[in-house]
Amino acid sequence: MTHPVAWAAASTTVIGVTSIPEPPLLPSVAAGVDGATAELWERYADRVRNLGLRLSGWDPRFADDLVQETFAKLWKGADRFDEAKGTEATFVFTVARRAAVDQWRRGRRHAGDQPLDEVEAGLGRGEPRPAERGNDQVDVVLTGWVVSEALASLNPVQRQVIELAYYGQLTQSEIAERLSIPLGTVKTRTFAALRALRAVLADKGVVA
C-alpha cells in the first residue's frame, strides 16, 4: 500500500494556493540581527512544544526539551535555510522531527511508555513491537502522526473521499457509488482534499 504522503504528492499538483507565508526570520537569525531569535521563538515555540506533547503522550518535560533542542539546532544551523528549497515552516518542523527522533535515540523515554506505539496502532499497522523498533521506525511513526494530523485538518467531505480512496482502496467511481454522489463531485472533492493535504504536510516538513 502506497504511503499517504507519497500518494498525495503523486496524485495532484498544488495549484492556486493563495495563502502567503510569513517572511522568513532564519536569514536574520543567521545574520545576527537583534531580536530575530526572539521573534523566531515567538513564531514557532508553541507549535513545536505542541508537537512534543502530542508525540510524548503529553509529557511536558519531553516537549520542553524538544523546544530547547530544536531552537538550539535552528540557531546553529540558520544559515542552512534556503527559501528556494522550501518554506521556513518546513525547515523548522523538519529540524523538530529530527530532534524528536534524537531524543528517542538517547533513551529519554522508556520502551514501555510508548504513545508513539499507540499512534502506530491507531494508523492500522498492527500491534506494536517495541523491541523490534529501530530508529528508522521511530521516524516512520513520527511521519505517520503528522499525516494523521493533516488528515484530521481536512473538512469532513474531503477527509471522507481520501479515507475511502486510501484506506478503503476504492476507485473514484466506486466512491461515487458508495456515497451516491456524481463522479464529478468525487473528483472535485479529491482534488481539493489533496491540495489541502499536500499544503499541510509541506508546512510540517513532510512533503517538500
C-alpha positions in Angstrom: 0.0 0.0 0.0 1.4 3.4 -1.0 2.1 5.7 1.9 -0.4 8.6 2.1 2.4 11.1 1.8 3.6 9.7 -1.4 0.1 9.1 -2.6 -0.9 12.8 -2.0 2.3 14.0 -3.7 1.8 11.9 -6.8 -1.9 12.5 -7.2 -2.0 16.2 -7.6 -0.1 19.4 -8.1 -0.6 22.3 -5.8 -2.4 24.9 -7.9 -3.9 28.2 -6.8 -2.8 28.1 -3.2 -3.4 31.7 -2.1 -2.0 31.7 1.4 1.0 33.9 1.7 3.7 32.6 4.1 5.2 35.0 6.7 8.5 36.5 5.8 11.3 34.1 6.9 13.2 35.0 10.0 16.1 32.5 9.8 18.2 34.7 7.4 18.0 37.4 10.1 18.9 34.9 12.8 21.9 33.8 10.7 23.0 37.4 10.2 22.7 38.1 14.0 20.0 40.7 13.6 18.9 41.9 17.0 15.5 40.4 18.1 15.4 37.9 15.3 15.9 34.9 17.5 13.2 36.1 20.0 10.8 36.6 17.1 11.5 33.2 15.7 10.8 31.7 19.2 7.5 33.6 19.4 6.5 32.3 16.0 7.3 28.6 16.4 8.0 27.7 20.1 4.4 26.9 21.0 3.9 24.9 17.8 7.0 22.8 18.4 6.0 22.3 22.0 2.6 21.1 20.9 4.3 18.6 18.6 6.4 17.4 21.5 3.3 17.0 23.7 1.4 15.0 21.2 4.3 12.7 20.4 5.2 12.0 24.0 1.7 11.4 25.3 1.5 14.9 26.9 4.9 14.8 28.7 5.8 18.4 29.4 9.5 17.6 30.1 9.8 15.9 26.7 8.0 18.8 25.0 10.2 21.4 26.7 13.3 19.5 25.9 12.2 19.3 22.2 11.7 23.0 22.0 15.1 23.8 23.5 16.9 21.3 21.3 15.0 22.4 18.2 15.9 26.1 18.7 19.5 25.3 19.5 19.7 23.5 16.2 17.9 26.3 14.4 20.3 28.9 15.9 23.4 27.0 14.9 22.1 26.0 11.5 20.1 29.1 10.5 22.5 29.7 7.6 21.5 26.4 6.0 17.9 27.6 5.4 17.3 28.1 1.6 14.0 29.7 0.8 14.3 28.4 -2.8 14.0 24.8 -1.4 11.0 25.2 0.8 9.3 27.4 3.4 10.7 28.3 6.7 8.0 26.3 8.5 9.0 23.2 6.5 12.6 23.7 7.6 11.6 24.3 11.3 9.4 21.3 11.6 11.9 19.1 9.8 14.5 20.1 12.4 11.9 19.5 15.2 11.1 16.0 13.9 14.7 15.1 13.7 15.3 16.4 17.2 12.4 14.3 18.5 14.0 11.2 16.9 17.3 12.1 18.6 15.6 12.4 22.0 14.2 8.9 21.5 17.5 7.5 20.5 19.1 8.9 23.6 16.6 6.9 25.6 14.8 9.8 27.3 11.7 7.7 27.4 11.2 4.0 28.5 10.2 1.5 25.9 7.2 0.6 27.9 5.9 4.1 27.9 5.0 4.4 24.2 2.5 6.9 22.9 4.1 6.6 19.5 3.1 2.9 19.5 -0.4 3.9 20.2 -0.3 6.2 17.2 1.1 3.4 15.1 -1.6 1.0 16.2 -4.2 3.8 15.5 -3.0 4.1 12.0 -3.8 0.4 11.4 -0.3 -1.0 11.3 -1.0 -3.8 13.7 0.3 -4.5 17.2 3.4 -2.5 18.1 6.6 -4.4 18.9 8.9 -2.0 20.8 11.8 -4.4 21.0 11.9 -4.7 17.2 11.5 -1.0 16.5 14.7 0.7 15.3 15.5 4.4 14.9 14.1 4.4 11.3 10.8 3.1 12.6 10.5 5.9 15.1 10.8 8.4 12.2 8.2 6.5 10.3 5.8 6.7 13.2 6.6 10.5 13.6 5.7 10.9 10.0 2.5 8.8 10.4 1.4 11.1 13.3 1.9 14.2 11.1 -0.1 12.6 8.3 -2.9 11.7 10.7 -2.9 15.3 12.0 -3.0 16.5 8.4 -6.0 14.3 7.5 -7.8 15.5 10.6 -7.4 19.1 9.4 -9.5 18.4 6.3 -13.2 19.1 6.3 -15.4 16.1 6.7 -16.3 15.6 3.0 -12.7 15.9 1.9 -11.5 13.5 4.5 -14.2 11.0 3.6 -13.1 10.7 0.0 -9.4 10.4 0.9 -10.0 7.7 3.5 -12.2 5.7 1.1 -9.6 6.0 -1.6 -6.5 5.3 0.5 -7.7 3.1 3.4 -10.7 1.7 1.6 -8.7 1.2 -1.7 -11.8 2.3 -3.7 -11.7 3.9 -7.2 -13.3 7.2 -7.7 -16.2 5.5 -9.5 -16.6 3.2 -6.5 -16.6 6.1 -4.1 -19.3 7.8 -6.1 -21.4 4.7 -6.0 -20.8 4.3 -2.2 -21.7 7.9 -1.4 -24.4 8.2 -4.0 -22.9 11.3 -5.5 -21.8 12.2 -9.0 -18.4 11.1 -10.2 -17.5 14.8 -10.9 -18.2 15.6 -7.3 -15.8 12.9 -6.1 -13.1 14.3 -8.4 -13.6 17.8 -7.2 -13.5 16.8 -3.6 -10.5 14.6 -4.1 -8.6 17.4 -5.9 -9.4 19.9 -3.2 -8.5 17.5 -0.4 -5.2 16.5 -1.9 -4.3 20.1 -2.5 -5.1 21.0 1.1 -3.3 17.8 2.4 -0.2 18.5 0.5 0.0 22.1 1.7 -0.4 21.0 5.4 2.2 18.3 5.0 4.6 20.6 3.4 4.2 23.1 6.2 5.0 20.4 8.7 8.2 19.3 6.8 6.9 16.0 5.4 6.4 17.0 1.7 8.9 19.4 0.3 
